[in-house]
């Protein structure tokens, strides 16, 4: 039969006339009413064959038609194959409240796009609460109130209101081109209004998840966002869907596992996207209580997020109290670059690079760490997130560190003298070379620290440093090697130079039961040097 299933009509009324003379015939309908729980139709017009030529002049009025039932009443033989395959599950809910379909001319020339002189085809329908499943994997368009119109070979769905992936929209246009020809193409074009979490949910609930879904996993967001979306869906091959558009942020906020603890607020601007990536220019926001500018662009096969701004030390200390010492003050400009690499589709490696010349920041310590606010000192910080978080920090040309954080445990190395630091071991290991160090100045500085000054929570495990000139107790010790390690609640310190050689056991708390123990193999002091530097007695 023509229909997949038998259909039942509860009411049929009107006039249906048949006339035939030899090979010519005419079928006409006048107010032919068909009704059941799925539809209410009224047919007027004629189908006529004259001199072997078929001609039509028909109008079908529709009322209260369930959109997910229309295929049960249309012979599959007359539906183009590609459109038939797509439409099997495309119209899921809703009702055609009212509308009409008109056709005039030769059915053989339908839909008259190639031979408009042979006839015309038009349709107009008002739909309510409709759900359109336009492509596999993409979020359905739901609760649509709008119009469906057709002319020639195209179908136009204009949605005045509805939702998609949590977004409300006021105007979305869906067009099907080549409706009754091979290779039909569906296009969706609209503006969606929702929240920034909805925007990430859209990424995670569409075929874009393969490209951008993991980004949504390491971003946490709040605020409002709009999406301008354009989709091109080949109905024969939906996997070749092309998506373009942009996300507009309005006072949004985000945090990311790429930079633990970082909060970015007051995000405003536009992020463009397509199947290949994202692009943005001059998105504005706030971080560390100050304004920032954000650019996003493709760069050498990666996506680069570039952030320019200023940060004050009090705001940084509030964010990371265990890592910003009290002797640092001021504020400075900085640039952050987040490089997002995609070795395989949907798999992202994220690397963060922060650099600042620290102009405007004072470090109130002796040399070589100390500096005034007017002195520049290039600071570079690299953060990588893989199995664990890895921090590489360098200051000027004399300090480099490599620290890893895993399960809140910190380990790594601080290297003095400019050589690269290595990751590994337990706690923080200090090694390298210094040209000179005034330890007297550092001891004086430490003695003047307020009692309330918090000490660093970073555990130093070992020390292996060679200093060309060390000033201690008004002695200048040359080419001294210092090694130290923490064991059983005390420091085990080794000293080795031409002037001093020996071992020191220095408990964390010196008591009568655990005294300071010094054992020296030799000690050669320059007493004249001490006397020269001693203050004159009265």
N, C-alpha and C positions, 0 to 999 in steps of 0.2 A: 504494500500500500504506500500511499504518499506520505502518511504521517507515521511517526515512530510508535505512537500509542493511539488508542481510540479516545475520542473526545466526546464529552457529554454536554449538551446544551439544555438548559432548563426552560428556555423560552425562545421561540422563533416567531416573528411576525413581519408583515409587510408584503410587498409584491415582488415576484420573480417571474419574468416573462421570457419565453423562448419562441423565436420565429426562425423558420428555415424555408428556403426556396432554392432547390437544386443544391449547388455547392456553397451557396451564400447562406449565412445564418447570423443571428443576433440574439445575445443574451443581455437582458436589462434588469436592473434592480431599482425599486422605488421604496425608500424607507424600510429596507430589509434590516430588521433588528435581531441581533443575536446576543443572548445573555446567559451567563452562568456566574459562579462565584469568582472566576478568574478575570472576567472581562465583560464589557458592555460595548457592542459594536453596532454601527449603523452604516449600511452600504447603499450608495446611490451611483447610477451610471450605467455604462454599457460596455460590452466586449462584442466586437462585430468583425465578421470576415466577409469581405466583398471582393470578388475577382481575385481570389487567392491571396489577398492582402488582409492581414489582421490589424485591427485598429481598436484603441481603447479610449474611454473617457470615464474615469472612475474616481470616486472620492469615498474614502473610508474614515468615518468619524469614530474616535475612541474615547471611552470614559471609564475610569476606575479599572484600568488594566494592570494586573500584577506583572512587573517587568521580568521576574524570574520564571514566568510561565509562557512567554510569548512564543518560544520555539515549538511548544507542543501544538501550536495551531498553524504553523508555517511548514509546508512540505520541504524536507531537506534537499530535495532535488533542485529547488529553485534558489538555494542559498549558495553563493560562491564558496568553493572548498576552503580557501584560506580563512575567510571570514567565519565560516561555519565552525571551523576548528577553534578559533579564538572565542567565539560567542558562546560555546558550550557552558562555560563557567564564568562569563564576564559580568552578567547582570544578576546580582545576588539577592537584592532586596529592593523594596520600593514599589511605587505605583505611578502609572501614567494617569494623572488626574483627568486630563482632557487633551485632545489633539486630533490631528487629521493627517491622512496620507492621500496625495493626489497624483494620478498618472494620466497623461494624455499622449496618444501617438502609438507608434508601432512597438509592441513588446520586444521585437527582435533587436531594436536599437537601444533598449534600456541599458544604462541609465542616461543615455542621450548626451553624454559628455563629448563623444566623438562625432555625433551627428545631431546637433541641436535642432536642425530643421525638421527632424523626424518626430519630435515630441519633447515632452518635458516631464520631470518628476520632482515632486516637492513634498516635504513632510514637516510638521510642526507639532511638538508635544510639550506639555507641562508635566514635570515629574516632581514627586515629593518623597523625601526620606529614602533616596535611592543609594545603593551601594554598588560601586563599579570596581570590579577586579580586572584592572586593565593590563597587568603584566605579572607573571609569576615572580614572586620574591619581593615585589614592591608593595608598600602599604596601600591597602584599598582606599579609595575615595568613598567616604561614608556620609550618611545623613544629608544627601545632596537635594537641595531644592533648586530647580532651574528649568531650562528648556533644552529639548533635543530638536534639532532641525537638520534637514537634509535637502541637498539640491544637486542633481547630477550624481557624481560618483563620490561625493564627500558627505560625511556625517559630522555635525557640530553639536557638542554638548556644552552648554554655557551654564555653569553652576554659580548661582547667586550666593549660596551659603552651603556649608558642609564642614567636614573635618577630614584630615589625613595625618596619620601618625601622631595624634594628639594636637595637631595644629588646626585652628579654626581658619577658614578663609571666606572672603567676601566675593571673590571672583576667580574662578578657575575655568579655563577653556580647554576642552578635550576635543581633538579633531581626529577623525579617521579618514585618511586619504586612500584612494584606490579601493573603495569599499567593496565593489563587485568585480575587481580586477585582481590578477595575481600580485603578490607582494604588497598587501595593504600595510600602511604605516599609521601608527597612532602617535599623536603628539599631545602632550600635556603642558600647559603654560598657565602659571598662576602665582599669586602672592599669598603666602601662608603666615598666619599670625599665631605665635605661641611663646613658649619659654625656651631659654637656652638648654635646659635638660631635654626638652622635646627635640631640639635640633640634633643633639647627640643620639637620642633614641631613633630619630629618622635614619641616621647613619647606620645604627646597629640593626635596624629592621628593614633594610633594603639591600639590593645587590652591591651597594657601595660599601657594605660591611667588609667585604674582602679587601678593599683598599684602605678604608678609614675606620673600621670598627674598633681596631686596637687602640687608635687614638682616643676614642670615647672611653676605653677602659682606664686610661691613666689620666683622664681629666675629670674633675668634679666641678659642676657649674651651678649657678643660680642666675636669676634675672630673666629679662625678656629678649626674644629674638624673632625676627621675621625671616622667612625663606622665600626668595624669588626662584622658582623652579621651572626649568624647561626640560622635558623628556621627549626623546624620539625613540619609539618602540617599534621595531619591525615585528609585526604580529606572527610572521612565519618563523622568526628566529629572535625571541625576546632576549637571548643572551647577549646580543649585539646592541642592547639599549645604550643610548648616549644621554648623559645627564650634564646639564650646565645650569648655572645659577649663582646666587650669592646669599649669604647669611648676614643680616643686619643685626648688630648687637645694640641693645639699649640698656645702659646701666647694669650690665651683667657682671658676674664675678666668677673666678675660677681658681682652683688649686690643682697642682699636678704632682704626681709621684716622681717626675723628672727632676724637680727641685723641691725636696721635702721641706715643708714649713712655709713655702712661698704662697702668699695670698695676693691675687690681682683683682682689684675692684674697679667699679665705674668704667667698665669696658664699653666703648662706643665706636662704631665704625662698621665697615663692610668687608666680608671675607668672600672672595670669589672662588668657585670650585667647578671642576669638571671631572670626567673619568680619569684624567691624568694627574690631578693634584689640586693645590690651592694657591691663591695669590691674594695679597692684601697690601695696602699702602696707607700709612699714617693712621692706623687704629689708635685711639687714645685710651688711656686707662690710668689707674693709680696703683703703685706698689711702694711699700715702705713709706706710706703716707705722703708720697709725692707723685707728680704727674710723669707718665712715660709715653713714648711713642713706639708703636709696633708695626713692623713691615714683615710680610711673608712673601717669599719668592722662591722659584726653582733655582738651584745653583749647583752645577757640576753633578747632576744626577741625584741631588738631594733636595729636600725642602728646608730652606733656611728661615728661621724666625729670628728677626733682629730687633732687640729692645734697647732703646736709649733712654736714660733717665738720670736722676740723682738720688742719692740715699744718704740719710743721716745716721750716724753711729747709734744714737739712742733707739731709733726704730729697728735697726738691725739687732741690737742687743735684746730688745723686747722680743724679737722673733726667735733668735738663737742665743739665749742667755748663757749657755755653757761654752760658747765659742768666741764671744766678743769680750776681751778683757776690759777692766775698768780704766786702764791707762791709755786707752784709745778714745779719741774724741774728734768732733767735727763732722763734715759731710763732703762728698765728692761726686763727680759725674762718673758714670759707668756705662758700659755696653755689654749686653748679654746676647750671645748667638746660640740658638738651639738648632742643631743640625739633625734632621730626621731622615735617616737612610732606610731604604726598603730593599734589602737583599733578595727577598721573595715577595710576591704580592700578598699584602696583608700582614707581613712580618716587619716590624719597625725596630730599628736601633736608634736610640736617642742619646745625643751627646750635647752637654751644655758647657759653653765657654763664657766666663765673665772676666772682663779686664777693666782696670781703672788705674790712672796715674796717681791716685790718692792725693791730688792737689786739694787742699782744704782739710785734710785729715792730719791730726797730730798724734804721734806715738810717743808718750812720755816715758821713755826708758833710755838708758845709756846706749852707746854705739855697740854693735852695728845696727840694731833694730830701731833705735830711736830716730825721730825726724820731727821737724816743725811742720806746721800747716802749710808753709810756703814752699817746702821742698817736695819735688815730685819723687815718687818711688813706684815703679810699675808693678802692679799686682795682677797676677793671672790665676784664675781658678777654672779647672776643667772638672765636670761632673759626668760620669758615665753610669748608666743603670743597666746592669745585666743580671747575673745571678746575685750580685751584691752591688751596693753603691760605692763607687770609686771616686775619690777626690784627689786631684793633683793641683797643688798650690805652689806658686813661686812668688818671691818678693825680690825685686831688683835682680842682681846677678850673683847674690850670695846665699840665698835660701831656696831650696826646692823640697817639697814634701809629696808623698804619695800615701794616702790613707784609704782604707777600705772599711765599710760599715756593713756588718751582717748580723742580724738578730741583736741589734743594739750594742754589739761589740766592735770596738775600734782597734785597728792595727795598721802598722805601716812604718814608714821611715821619713825622717827629716834629714836632708843632706845639706851640709854647709860647704860653701866654696864653688857652687855652680854646677856640680855634676848631677846627673839625673838620679832621682830617688827611686827605690824599688818597693814593691808591695810584698807583704809577707810578714811572718813572725807574729808575736803577740805583743800588744801594747805599742808604744811609740819608741822606735829606735833612732837615736841621734848619732850621726857620723859625719866625717868630712874634715875640712881644713879651714882655719881662719888665719889671716895675717896677724891680727892682734886683737886682744881682748883685755879690757880693764876690769878685772874681777872685783877690785876694791870699789869701783864706781857702782857695780851691780849690787854688791853687798850693802853699800850705803843706801842705794835706791830701795832695796828690799826692806831695810830697817825703817825707812820712812813711810812705807805703805800703811794706810789705815788698817786697823785691826779688823774692820768689817770687809775689807777687800776680799772678794771671793777668789779662791785659787782655781786654776784650770782643772777640769775633771778629766783631761786627757792623761792617761797613765804613761809615764816615761819608764820603759823597761831597761834599756841599755844605752850606754854612751861610749862612743869611740871617736875621739876628736884629737887632732894634732893642731897646736897653736904655735905660730912662729914667735910671737912675743906675748906673754901673759904677765899682767901686772897684778901681784898679790902681796899683801902685807908690805907694800912699798918696795917690793922686789920685782925686778923684771926678769922673768924666767923665759929663756929662749928655747925654741924648738922642743916643746914639751908635749908628750903624748899622754892623754887622759882617757882611761877606760873606767866604766862603772856599770854595775848591774844591781838590781834589787833582789835580795834573797832573804827569807826568814825575818822580815820586818826591819831590814837595815840595808844601807848602801854598801856595797863592796867596791872600793875605789882604788885604782892603780895609777901611780904617777911615774913617769919615766922621762928624764932629761939629764943633761950633764950636770945640772945644779941640784936636782932632787930626784930620788928614786925610792919607791916604797909603796906600802899599802895602808889604806885607811878603812876601818870599819865604823860606819856612821849610822847608829840606830835612828829610826824615825823619831823616837822620843828618847833623848839622852837622860838616863837615871843612874843612881848609884849601882843598881843591879845590871844596867846595860850602859856602860860608859863609852865615850868616844875612844877608840883604840887606834893609835897611830904607830906603825912600825916602818922605820926608814932604813934603807941600806946605806944611803949617804945623803948629806945635806950640805951644800956649799953656798952660803949666803954672801952677798956683797954688802958688808956692814957699812962701808963708806957710803954706798948708795943710799942706805937707810938713813944714815946720819945727815947726808946732804938734804934729803927730802923732809927730815923731821922739823917741826916748828921750833923756833928759837925759844930756849927756856928763859924765864924771868928771874 
